[in-house]
Amino acid sequence: MSKFSKRSMILMPTAEEDKAITAAARSDPDAQPLTQKQLKSMVPVHGRS
């Protein structure tokens, strides 16, 4: 069996990296993170049938 999977692996940022990413996003007026209200109002999109 191969050591490597054919699937892409998603590496989640550490807490420190997440804080840096969030700070950078908040400093850009054109790319503000979504608010909790905006996130709650989102509806999942289902694939085409």
PQR file with spaces between the fields and no chain letter, atoms N, CA, C, O and H, PARSE charges and radii, in Angstrom:
ATOM       1  N    MET     1       0.842   -1.178    0.000 -0.4000 1.5000
ATOM       2  CA   MET     1       0.000    0.000    0.000 -0.0000 2.0000
ATOM       3  C    MET     1       0.888    1.242    0.000  0.5500 1.7000
ATOM       4  O    MET     1       1.885    1.298    0.719 -0.5500 1.4000
ATOM       5  N    SER     2       0.532    2.208   -0.784 -0.4000 1.5000
ATOM       6  CA   SER     2       1.298    3.440   -0.898 -0.0000 2.0000
ATOM       7  C    SER     2       1.147    4.286    0.367  0.5500 1.7000
ATOM       8  O    SER     2       0.107    4.263    1.025 -0.5500 1.4000
ATOM       9  H    SER     2      -0.279    2.162   -1.368  0.4000 1.0000
ATOM      10  N    LYS     3       2.194    5.025    0.689 -0.4000 1.5000
ATOM      11  CA   LYS     3       2.136    5.931    1.832 -0.0000 2.0000
ATOM      12  C    LYS     3       1.305    7.168    1.519  0.5500 1.7000
ATOM      13  O    LYS     3       0.805    7.830    2.429 -0.5500 1.4000
ATOM      14  H    LYS     3       3.039    5.044    0.155  0.4000 1.0000
ATOM      15  N    PHE     4       1.157    7.479    0.246 -0.4000 1.5000
ATOM      16  CA   PHE     4       0.484    8.695   -0.155 -0.0000 2.0000
ATOM      17  C    PHE     4      -0.899    8.401   -0.713  0.5500 1.7000
ATOM      18  O    PHE     4      -1.078    7.481   -1.510 -0.5500 1.4000
ATOM      19  H    PHE     4       1.563    6.942   -0.493  0.4000 1.0000
ATOM      20  N    SER     5      -1.849    9.174   -0.296 -0.4000 1.5000
ATOM      21  CA   SER     5      -3.213    9.037   -0.792 -0.0000 2.0000
ATOM      22  C    SER     5      -3.331    9.811   -2.094  0.5500 1.7000
ATOM      23  O    SER     5      -2.628   10.802   -2.294 -0.5500 1.4000
ATOM      24  H    SER     5      -1.704    9.922    0.352  0.4000 1.0000
ATOM      25  N    LYS     6      -4.208    9.370   -2.976 -0.4000 1.5000
ATOM      26  CA   LYS     6      -4.437   10.096   -4.221 -0.0000 2.0000
ATOM      27  C    LYS     6      -5.344   11.300   -3.989  0.5500 1.7000
ATOM      28  O    LYS     6      -5.460   12.168   -4.855 -0.5500 1.4000
ATOM      29  H    LYS     6      -4.779    8.565   -2.813  0.4000 1.0000
ATOM      30  N    ARG     7      -5.980   11.353   -2.839 -0.4000 1.5000
ATOM      31  CA   ARG     7      -6.843   12.481   -2.496 -0.0000 2.0000
ATOM      32  C    ARG     7      -5.993   13.639   -1.996  0.5500 1.7000
ATOM      33  O    ARG     7      -4.932   13.437   -1.405 -0.5500 1.4000
ATOM      34  H    ARG     7      -5.887   10.647   -2.136  0.4000 1.0000
ATOM      35  N    SER     8      -6.468   14.842   -2.238 -0.4000 1.5000
ATOM      36  CA   SER     8      -5.793   16.019   -1.694 -0.0000 2.0000
ATOM      37  C    SER     8      -6.040   16.082   -0.198  0.5500 1.7000
ATOM      38  O    SER     8      -7.123   15.749    0.282 -0.5500 1.4000
ATOM      39  H    SER     8      -7.330   15.005   -2.718  0.4000 1.0000
ATOM      40  N    MET     9      -5.037   16.507    0.519 -0.4000 1.5000
ATOM      41  CA   MET     9      -5.166   16.624    1.961 -0.0000 2.0000
ATOM      42  C    MET     9      -5.342   18.092    2.324  0.5500 1.7000
ATOM      43  O    MET     9      -4.605   18.949    1.834 -0.5500 1.4000
ATOM      44  H    MET     9      -4.157   16.778    0.129  0.4000 1.0000
ATOM      45  N    ILE    10      -6.301   18.380    3.168 -0.4000 1.5000
ATOM      46  CA   ILE    10      -6.544   19.752    3.599 -0.0000 2.0000
ATOM      47  C    ILE    10      -5.834   19.955    4.923  0.5500 1.7000
ATOM      48  O    ILE    10      -6.119   19.266    5.902 -0.5500 1.4000
ATOM      49  H    ILE    10      -6.899   17.684    3.565  0.4000 1.0000
ATOM      50  N    LEU    11      -4.915   20.896    4.950 -0.4000 1.5000
ATOM      51  CA   LEU    11      -4.189   21.216    6.173 -0.0000 2.0000
ATOM      52  C    LEU    11      -4.851   22.426    6.826  0.5500 1.7000
ATOM      53  O    LEU    11      -4.865   23.516    6.255 -0.5500 1.4000
ATOM      54  H    LEU    11      -4.684   21.456    4.155  0.4000 1.0000
ATOM      55  N    MET    12      -5.390   22.232    8.008 -0.4000 1.5000
ATOM      56  CA   MET    12      -6.047   23.316    8.719 -0.0000 2.0000
ATOM      57  C    MET    12      -4.982   24.184    9.394  0.5500 1.7000
ATOM      58  O    MET    12      -3.976   23.670    9.883 -0.5500 1.4000
ATOM      59  H    MET    12      -5.378   21.346    8.471  0.4000 1.0000
ATOM      60  N    PRO    13      -5.207   25.501    9.418 -0.5600 1.5000
ATOM      61  CA   PRO    13      -4.229   26.382   10.059  0.2800 2.0000
ATOM      62  C    PRO    13      -4.243   26.205   11.574  0.5500 1.7000
ATOM      63  O    PRO    13      -5.250   25.814   12.164 -0.5500 1.4000
ATOM      64  N    THR    14      -3.110   26.501   12.181 -0.4000 1.5000
ATOM      65  CA   THR    14      -3.031   26.484   13.644 -0.0000 2.0000
ATOM      66  C    THR    14      -3.800   27.694   14.166  0.5500 1.7000
ATOM      67  O    THR    14      -4.181   28.570   13.390 -0.5500 1.4000
ATOM      68  H    THR    14      -2.292   26.819   11.702  0.4000 1.0000
ATOM      69  N    ALA    15      -4.027   27.747   15.462 -0.4000 1.5000
ATOM      70  CA   ALA    15      -4.742   28.886   16.050 -0.0000 2.0000
ATOM      71  C    ALA    15      -4.003   30.192   15.764  0.5500 1.7000
ATOM      72  O    ALA    15      -4.623   31.216   15.479 -0.5500 1.4000
ATOM      73  H    ALA    15      -3.718   27.036   16.093  0.4000 1.0000
ATOM      74  N    GLU    16      -2.676   30.144   15.842 -0.4000 1.5000
ATOM      75  CA   GLU    16      -1.860   31.341   15.578 -0.0000 2.0000
ATOM      76  C    GLU    16      -1.990   31.772   14.112  0.5500 1.7000
ATOM      77  O    GLU    16      -2.142   32.959   13.822 -0.5500 1.4000
ATOM      78  H    GLU    16      -2.173   29.311   16.074  0.4000 1.0000
ATOM      79  N    GLU    17      -1.930   30.807   13.193 -0.4000 1.5000
ATOM      80  CA   GLU    17      -2.077   31.120   11.769 -0.0000 2.0000
ATOM      81  C    GLU    17      -3.470   31.653   11.479  0.5500 1.7000
ATOM      82  O    GLU    17      -3.627   32.571   10.675 -0.5500 1.4000
ATOM      83  H    GLU    17      -1.807   29.843   13.428  0.4000 1.0000
ATOM      84  N    ASP    18      -4.491   31.081   12.132 -0.4000 1.5000
ATOM      85  CA   ASP    18      -5.863   31.528   11.927 -0.0000 2.0000
ATOM      86  C    ASP    18      -6.036   32.981   12.365  0.5500 1.7000
ATOM      87  O    ASP    18      -6.711   33.761   11.694 -0.5500 1.4000
ATOM      88  H    ASP    18      -4.363   30.335   12.785  0.4000 1.0000
ATOM      89  N    LYS    19      -5.427   33.336   13.489 -0.4000 1.5000
ATOM      90  CA   LYS    19      -5.492   34.727   13.962 -0.0000 2.0000
ATOM      91  C    LYS    19      -4.833   35.670   12.960  0.5500 1.7000
ATOM      92  O    LYS    19      -5.352   36.756   12.702 -0.5500 1.4000
ATOM      93  H    LYS    19      -4.879   32.702   14.034  0.4000 1.0000
ATOM      94  N    ALA    20      -3.696   35.269   12.394 -0.4000 1.5000
ATOM      95  CA   ALA    20      -2.997   36.106   11.411 -0.0000 2.0000
ATOM      96  C    ALA    20      -3.828   36.251   10.137  0.5500 1.7000
ATOM      97  O    ALA    20      -3.896   37.334    9.558 -0.5500 1.4000
ATOM      98  H    ALA    20      -3.274   34.387   12.604  0.4000 1.0000
ATOM      99  N    ILE    21      -4.453   35.171    9.707 -0.4000 1.5000
ATOM     100  CA   ILE    21      -5.295   35.208    8.497 -0.0000 2.0000
ATOM     101  C    ILE    21      -6.489   36.129    8.730  0.5500 1.7000
ATOM     102  O    ILE    21      -6.819   36.951    7.875 -0.5500 1.4000
ATOM     103  H    ILE    21      -4.397   34.290   10.178  0.4000 1.0000
ATOM     104  N    THR    22      -7.135   35.990    9.888 -0.4000 1.5000
ATOM     105  CA   THR    22      -8.301   36.817   10.211 -0.0000 2.0000
ATOM     106  C    THR    22      -7.912   38.289   10.311  0.5500 1.7000
ATOM     107  O    THR    22      -8.640   39.154    9.825 -0.5500 1.4000
ATOM     108  H    THR    22      -6.867   35.323   10.582  0.4000 1.0000
ATOM     109  N    ALA    23      -6.780   38.578   10.933 -0.4000 1.5000
ATOM     110  CA   ALA    23      -6.317   39.966   11.054 -0.0000 2.0000
ATOM     111  C    ALA    23      -6.060   40.566    9.670  0.5500 1.7000
ATOM     112  O    ALA    23      -6.404   41.721    9.416 -0.5500 1.4000
ATOM     113  H    ALA    23      -6.189   37.875   11.328  0.4000 1.0000
ATOM     114  N    ALA    24      -5.459   39.786    8.784 -0.4000 1.5000
ATOM     115  CA   ALA    24      -5.189   40.275    7.431 -0.0000 2.0000
ATOM     116  C    ALA    24      -6.502   40.529    6.685  0.5500 1.7000
ATOM     117  O    ALA    24      -6.628   41.526    5.973 -0.5500 1.4000
ATOM     118  H    ALA    24      -5.179   38.848    8.990  0.4000 1.0000
ATOM     119  N    ALA    25      -7.473   39.638    6.845 -0.4000 1.5000
ATOM     120  CA   ALA    25      -8.769   39.815    6.176 -0.0000 2.0000
ATOM     121  C    ALA    25      -9.485   41.055    6.699  0.5500 1.7000
ATOM     122  O    ALA    25     -10.071   41.810    5.924 -0.5500 1.4000
ATOM     123  H    ALA    25      -7.371   38.829    7.423  0.4000 1.0000
ATOM     124  N    ARG    26      -9.439   41.262    8.001 -0.4000 1.5000
ATOM     125  CA   ARG    26     -10.124   42.429    8.584 -0.0000 2.0000
ATOM     126  C    ARG    26      -9.458   43.747    8.193  0.5500 1.7000
ATOM     127  O    ARG    26     -10.112   44.790    8.196 -0.5500 1.4000
ATOM     128  H    ARG    26      -8.962   40.648    8.630  0.4000 1.0000
ATOM     129  N    SER    27      -8.175   43.717    7.858 -0.4000 1.5000
ATOM     130  CA   SER    27      -7.476   44.948    7.482 -0.0000 2.0000
ATOM     131  C    SER    27      -7.746   45.353    6.030  0.5500 1.7000
ATOM     132  O    SER    27      -7.407   46.466    5.628 -0.5500 1.4000
ATOM     133  H    SER    27      -7.644   42.870    7.856  0.4000 1.0000
ATOM     134  N    ASP    28      -8.350   44.462    5.242 -0.4000 1.5000
ATOM     135  CA   ASP    28      -8.667   44.747    3.840 -0.0000 2.0000
ATOM     136  C    ASP    28     -10.132   45.129    3.734  0.5500 1.7000
ATOM     137  O    ASP    28     -10.999   44.270    3.895 -0.5500 1.4000
ATOM     138  H    ASP    28      -8.626   43.558    5.568  0.4000 1.0000
ATOM     139  N    PRO    29     -10.438   46.411    3.465 -0.5600 1.5000
ATOM     140  CA   PRO    29     -11.840   46.839    3.418  0.2800 2.0000
ATOM     141  C    PRO    29     -12.651   46.173    2.294  0.5500 1.7000
ATOM     142  O    PRO    29     -13.880   46.146    2.361 -0.5500 1.4000
ATOM     143  N    ASP    30     -11.996   45.648    1.290 -0.4000 1.5000
ATOM     144  CA   ASP    30     -12.710   45.006    0.184 -0.0000 2.0000
ATOM     145  C    ASP    30     -12.930   43.513    0.399  0.5500 1.7000
ATOM     146  O    ASP    30     -13.588   42.868   -0.417 -0.5500 1.4000
ATOM     147  H    ASP    30     -10.997   45.669    1.236  0.4000 1.0000
ATOM     148  N    ALA    31     -12.401   42.960    1.463 -0.4000 1.5000
ATOM     149  CA   ALA    31     -12.517   41.515    1.688 -0.0000 2.0000
ATOM     150  C    ALA    31     -12.823   41.220    3.149  0.5500 1.7000
ATOM     151  O    ALA    31     -12.071   40.510    3.816 -0.5500 1.4000
ATOM     152  H    ALA    31     -11.866   43.484    2.126  0.4000 1.0000
ATOM     153  N    GLN    32     -13.921   41.763    3.639 -0.4000 1.5000
ATOM     154  CA   GLN    32     -14.280   41.571    5.038 -0.0000 2.0000
ATOM     155  C    GLN    32     -14.885   40.184    5.261  0.5500 1.7000
ATOM     156  O    GLN    32     -15.654   39.699    4.431 -0.5500 1.4000
ATOM     157  H    GLN    32     -14.532   42.340    3.096  0.4000 1.0000
ATOM     158  N    PRO    33     -14.537   39.544    6.389 -0.5600 1.5000
ATOM     159  CA   PRO    33     -15.138   38.248    6.711  0.2800 2.0000
ATOM     160  C    PRO    33     -16.647   38.402    6.892  0.5500 1.7000
ATOM     161  O    PRO    33     -17.131   39.476    7.250 -0.5500 1.4000
ATOM     162  N    LEU    34     -17.380   37.323    6.643 -0.4000 1.5000
ATOM     163  CA   LEU    34     -18.827   37.355    6.820 -0.0000 2.0000
ATOM     164  C    LEU    34     -19.167   37.451    8.298  0.5500 1.7000
ATOM     165  O    LEU    34     -18.452   36.914    9.145 -0.5500 1.4000
ATOM     166  H    LEU    34     -16.986   36.450    6.352  0.4000 1.0000
ATOM     167  N    THR    35     -20.262   38.138    8.604 -0.4000 1.5000
ATOM     168  CA   THR    35     -20.733   38.219    9.981 -0.0000 2.0000
ATOM     169  C    THR    35     -21.471   36.931   10.329  0.5500 1.7000
ATOM     170  O    THR    35     -21.821   36.150    9.444 -0.5500 1.4000
ATOM     171  H    THR    35     -20.842   38.574    7.916  0.4000 1.0000
ATOM     172  N    GLN    36     -21.704   36.713   11.621 -0.4000 1.5000
ATOM     173  CA   GLN    36     -22.455   35.531   12.046 -0.0000 2.0000
ATOM     174  C    GLN    36     -23.865   35.545   11.445  0.5500 1.7000
ATOM     175  O    GLN    36     -24.393   34.497   11.073 -0.5500 1.4000
ATOM     176  H    GLN    36     -21.419   37.347   12.340  0.4000 1.0000
ATOM     177  N    LYS    37     -24.464   36.719   11.352 -0.4000 1.5000
ATOM     178  CA   LYS    37     -25.813   36.838   10.762 -0.0000 2.0000
ATOM     179  C    LYS    37     -25.783   36.421    9.290  0.5500 1.7000
ATOM     180  O    LYS    37     -26.677   35.709    8.830 -0.5500 1.4000
ATOM     181  H    LYS    37     -24.036   37.570   11.655  0.4000 1.0000
ATOM     182  N    GLN    38     -24.760   36.860    8.550 -0.4000 1.5000
ATOM     183  CA   GLN    38     -24.636   36.494    7.140 -0.0000 2.0000
ATOM     184  C    GLN    38     -24.407   34.988    6.993  0.5500 1.7000
ATOM     185  O    GLN    38     -24.991   34.356    6.112 -0.5500 1.4000
ATOM     186  H    GLN    38     -24.034   37.438    8.923  0.4000 1.0000
ATOM     187  N    LEU    39     -23.569   34.415    7.844 -0.4000 1.5000
ATOM     188  CA   LEU    39     -23.296   32.977    7.779 -0.0000 2.0000
ATOM     189  C    LEU    39     -24.558   32.165    8.047  0.5500 1.7000
ATOM     190  O    LEU    39     -24.809   31.172    7.363 -0.5500 1.4000
ATOM     191  H    LEU    39     -23.095   34.928    8.560  0.4000 1.0000
ATOM     192  N    LYS    40     -25.356   32.574    9.033 -0.4000 1.5000
ATOM     193  CA   LYS    40     -26.580   31.854    9.375 -0.0000 2.0000
ATOM     194  C    LYS    40     -27.625   31.934    8.273  0.5500 1.7000
ATOM     195  O    LYS    40     -28.454   31.034    8.142 -0.5500 1.4000
ATOM     196  H    LYS    40     -25.152   33.381    9.588  0.4000 1.0000
ATOM     197  N    SER    41     -27.598   33.004    7.475 -0.4000 1.5000
ATOM     198  CA   SER    41     -28.600   33.161    6.419 -0.0000 2.0000
ATOM     199  C    SER    41     -28.254   32.387    5.145  0.5500 1.7000
ATOM     200  O    SER    41     -29.075   32.314    4.230 -0.5500 1.4000
ATOM     201  H    SER    41     -26.924   33.735    7.581  0.4000 1.0000
ATOM     202  N    MET    42     -27.053   31.809    5.074 -0.4000 1.5000
ATOM     203  CA   MET    42     -26.638   31.080    3.879 -0.0000 2.0000
ATOM     204  C    MET    42     -27.362   29.747    3.774  0.5500 1.7000
ATOM     205  O    MET    42     -27.622   29.083    4.778 -0.5500 1.4000
ATOM     206  H    MET    42     -26.386   31.868    5.817  0.4000 1.0000
ATOM     207  N    VAL    43     -27.680   29.372    2.557 -0.4000 1.5000
ATOM     208  CA   VAL    43     -28.369   28.113    2.282 -0.0000 2.0000
ATOM     209  C    VAL    43     -27.438   27.245    1.432  0.5500 1.7000
ATOM     210  O    VAL    43     -26.866   27.726    0.454 -0.5500 1.4000
ATOM     211  H    VAL    43     -27.469   29.911    1.742  0.4000 1.0000
ATOM     212  N    PRO    44     -27.282   25.960    1.803 -0.5600 1.5000
ATOM     213  CA   PRO    44     -26.413   25.089    1.012  0.2800 2.0000
ATOM     214  C    PRO    44     -26.927   24.918   -0.421  0.5500 1.7000
ATOM     215  O    PRO    44     -28.135   24.858   -0.653 -0.5500 1.4000
ATOM     216  N    VAL    45     -26.018   24.841   -1.353 -0.4000 1.5000
ATOM     217  CA   VAL    45     -26.376   24.622   -2.750 -0.0000 2.0000
ATOM     218  C    VAL    45     -26.171   23.146   -3.044  0.5500 1.7000
ATOM     219  O    VAL    45     -25.119   22.580   -2.748 -0.5500 1.4000
ATOM     220  H    VAL    45     -25.037   24.890   -1.164  0.4000 1.0000
ATOM     221  N    HIS    46     -27.180   22.539   -3.625 -0.4000 1.5000
ATOM     222  CA   HIS    46     -27.094   21.117   -3.973 -0.0000 2.0000
ATOM     223  C    HIS    46     -26.593   20.988   -5.403  0.5500 1.7000
ATOM     224  O    HIS    46     -26.844   21.855   -6.240 -0.5500 1.4000
ATOM     225  H    HIS    46     -28.034   22.999   -3.865  0.4000 1.0000
ATOM     226  N    GLY    47     -25.889   19.911   -5.674 -0.4000 1.5000
ATOM     227  CA   GLY    47     -25.350   19.665   -7.004 -0.0000 2.0000
ATOM     228  C    GLY    47     -26.445   19.551   -8.059  0.5500 1.7000
ATOM     229  O    GLY    47     -27.617   19.330   -7.753 -0.5500 1.4000
ATOM     230  H    GLY    47     -25.685   19.206   -4.995  0.4000 1.0000
ATOM     231  N    ARG    48     -26.031   19.706   -9.284 -0.4000 1.5000
ATOM     232  CA   ARG    48     -26.999   19.582  -10.383 -0.0000 2.0000
ATOM     233  C    ARG    48     -27.497   18.154  -10.487  0.5500 1.7000
ATOM     234  O    ARG    48     -26.766   17.204  -10.206 -0.5500 1.4000
ATOM     235  H    ARG    48     -25.079   19.885   -9.532  0.4000 1.0000
ATOM     236  N    SER    49     -28.740   18.014  -10.891 -0.4000 1.5000
ATOM     237  CA   SER    49     -29.271   16.652  -11.055 -0.0000 2.0000
ATOM     238  C    SER    49     -29.288   16.221  -12.488  0.5500 1.7000
ATOM     239  O    SER    49     -29.705   15.104  -12.791 -0.5500 1.4000
ATOM     240  H    SER    49     -29.335   18.786  -11.119  0.4000 1.0000
